[in-house]
Amino acid sequence: MARIKSNTKIENGKVVFSKEVLDYFESIRTEENSEWINKYFEILSDVSNIDSDKYRVHHIIPCFVFKDETHKNRQETEPLANKIKGNKIRLSVGNHIKAHNCLWKIFNNWDSKMAVQKLCKMEKIEDLTEDDINKIGEIIQECSKINQSEEEKKLVKKLWSEKNKDKLKRQWKEWQINNRDRIKANKMKRKEIISKNLKEWGNNHKEERKIYNAKRAKRPCYDPIKNNICSYMALKQRKQHHEEEYKNVNLKDCVIPNELVEFVFILFNCFYP
């Protein structure tokens, strides 16, 4: 598939935005998003975009703006976004991420948020500040260099993580404190799901459980008190009837591994009870 080309006008090394693009953003400008629209056009006007070795072609008016009942996905909305004069611009990899962060702040919808998450290669971005996203953009910009190996990419990410370790740890703790009830509710929900699944499995595999329990009861164990071999069930009963004498005996530790069963029986010259 041919790569989309920029159709934004460049004069004397500067970007010249089309009237359609400028009119659209003026039509949606409010007090809340005005600052982010200004930042957005500053990023689009950055001269480093023109000379960047690694770049992305970006829709200034995003594709999701054209979504409706007829045009529901990117394959359908992209051609409409391409028809706007001067709507495709060349951005450096880092500025591409910054631009999408601005779009998220301007539109504050699911599509704009998902675009930032995908570009940042992160599952959650709600707790990230503008500086954090800019740093991620810088890292991905470094990692996108033509001759950079996978080892060098990992090293760049590792250095950033180590440099911001305390900050990330602090943000994680703050998030846990602010979402304590949510975390607790999720844990309870997971326990309920696991319990329900185990119960359903038990009901659907009664015969298998019966066979397993029978085999488990006959597994050979070493009785450290009487110094002999007996079945798991026999040792369990001894522990129940002589609690004081067997209080330090752990049943799991007394089970003889399958690979040692034959050797132990030969050694003690005895058989399964």
KAPE-V141357 format. One record per residue. N is the residue number from 1. PHI is phi in whole degrees, 0 to 359 (NA if undefined). PSI is psi in radians with two decimals (999 if undefined). Layout:
n->[N,N]
phi->[PHI,PHI]
psi->[PSI,PSI]
This chain:
n->[1,2,3,4,5,6,7,8,9,10,11,12,13,14,15,16,17,18,19,20,21,22,23,24,25,26,27,28,29,30,31,32,33,34,35,36,37,38,39,40,41,42,43,44,45,46,47,48,49,50,51,52,53,54,55,56,57,58,59,60,61,62,63,64,65,66,67,68,69,70,71,72,73,74,75,76,77,78,79,80,81,82,83,84,85,86,87,88,89,90,91,92,93,94,95,96,97,98,99,100,101,102,103,104,105,106,107,108,109,110,111,112,113,114,115,116,117,118,119,120,121,122,123,124,125,126,127,128,129,130,131,132,133,134,135,136,137,138,139,140,141,142,143,144,145,146,147,148,149,150,151,152,153,154,155,156,157,158,159,160,161,162,163,164,165,166,167,168,169,170,171,172,173,174,175,176,177,178,179,180,181,182,183,184,185,186,187,188,189,190,191,192,193,194,195,196,197,198,199,200,201,202,203,204,205,206,207,208,209,210,211,212,213,214,215,216,217,218,219,220,221,222,223,224,225,226,227,228,229,230,231,232,233,234,235,236,237,238,239,240,241,242,243,244,245,246,247,248,249,250,251,252,253,254,255,256,257,258,259,260,261,262,263,264,265,266,267,268,269,270,271,272,273]
phi->[NA,293,285,294,256,292,235,279,284,241,232,53,75,233,280,245,280,286,298,299,293,297,297,297,290,291,289,255,293,226,296,288,256,302,297,288,295,297,297,302,287,295,294,296,273,301,294,295,296,290,262,294,294,254,214,233,267,245,276,297,273,294,300,295,299,268,290,205,297,275,251,256,230,298,299,269,278,299,301,293,294,286,282,288,297,65,268,249,229,273,233,294,302,294,292,297,293,298,296,290,296,297,297,298,290,287,265,51,232,296,298,292,293,299,297,295,300,295,292,279,58,229,277,223,229,301,272,275,274,299,297,300,294,297,295,299,300,295,296,294,299,296,290,272,302,303,264,277,277,298,296,293,298,297,296,299,295,296,298,295,298,294,294,251,302,297,295,295,296,296,295,294,295,299,296,297,295,288,241,302,296,295,296,298,296,294,296,298,296,297,298,296,295,298,299,296,296,296,295,296,298,298,291,273,228,297,295,298,295,297,296,298,296,295,295,296,295,267,301,287,230,258,270,288,278,268,59,213,262,212,281,301,294,295,294,297,293,299,295,290,278,232,303,294,291,255,298,265,269,260,302,297,288,271,293,276,302,305,290,255,301,298,298,293,291,293,297,269,55,220,231,300,288]
psi->[2.30,2.50,2.42,2.38,2.62,2.49,0.33,2.41,2.37,2.15,2.19,0.70,0.25,2.62,2.36,1.95,2.52,2.76,-0.67,-0.74,-0.84,-0.74,-0.66,-0.85,-0.50,-0.56,-0.41,0.04,2.31,3.09,-0.62,-0.67,-0.02,-0.78,-0.68,-0.57,-0.72,-0.76,-0.69,-0.84,-0.44,-0.74,-0.75,-0.52,-0.09,2.18,-0.37,-0.35,-0.61,-0.67,0.01,2.32,-0.74,2.20,2.91,2.55,2.12,2.42,2.03,-0.91,1.98,2.73,-0.63,-0.31,-0.51,0.14,2.37,-2.90,-0.53,-0.73,1.68,-0.38,3.05,-0.63,-0.54,-0.60,-0.47,-0.78,-0.61,-0.70,-0.54,-0.36,-0.30,2.25,2.27,0.52,-0.12,2.17,2.58,2.18,2.57,2.79,-0.77,-0.77,-0.47,-0.74,-0.76,-0.69,-0.73,-0.52,-0.70,-0.73,-0.65,-0.76,-0.56,-0.85,-0.54,0.91,3.07,-0.75,-0.78,-0.64,-0.78,-0.61,-0.76,-0.77,-0.76,-0.77,-0.62,-0.15,0.77,2.65,-0.49,2.43,0.03,-0.61,-0.03,2.41,3.03,-0.69,-0.70,-0.81,-0.65,-0.69,-0.75,-0.70,-0.72,-0.72,-0.83,-0.58,-0.78,-0.71,-0.30,0.00,2.48,-0.80,0.22,2.27,2.96,-0.65,-0.72,-0.66,-0.78,-0.66,-0.74,-0.80,-0.71,-0.76,-0.72,-0.74,-0.76,-0.69,-0.58,0.37,-0.88,-0.70,-0.77,-0.69,-0.75,-0.75,-0.65,-0.73,-0.74,-0.72,-0.72,-0.73,-0.77,-0.36,0.52,-0.82,-0.69,-0.74,-0.76,-0.76,-0.69,-0.67,-0.79,-0.70,-0.74,-0.73,-0.73,-0.73,-0.79,-0.79,-0.75,-0.77,-0.71,-0.70,-0.77,-0.73,-0.74,-0.71,-0.55,-0.19,0.82,-0.74,-0.77,-0.71,-0.68,-0.79,-0.75,-0.80,-0.65,-0.77,-0.69,-0.68,-0.50,-0.05,2.37,2.42,2.75,2.15,1.89,-0.32,-0.86,-0.11,0.84,3.06,2.38,3.06,2.84,-0.75,-0.68,-0.75,-0.64,-0.74,-0.69,-0.72,-0.65,-0.69,-0.41,1.14,-0.79,-0.76,-0.61,0.28,-0.50,0.08,2.14,2.07,-0.71,-0.64,-0.34,-0.23,2.29,2.19,2.56,-0.67,-0.27,-0.08,-0.91,-0.75,-0.76,-0.68,-0.62,-0.72,-0.77,-0.15,0.92,3.07,2.98,2.39,999]
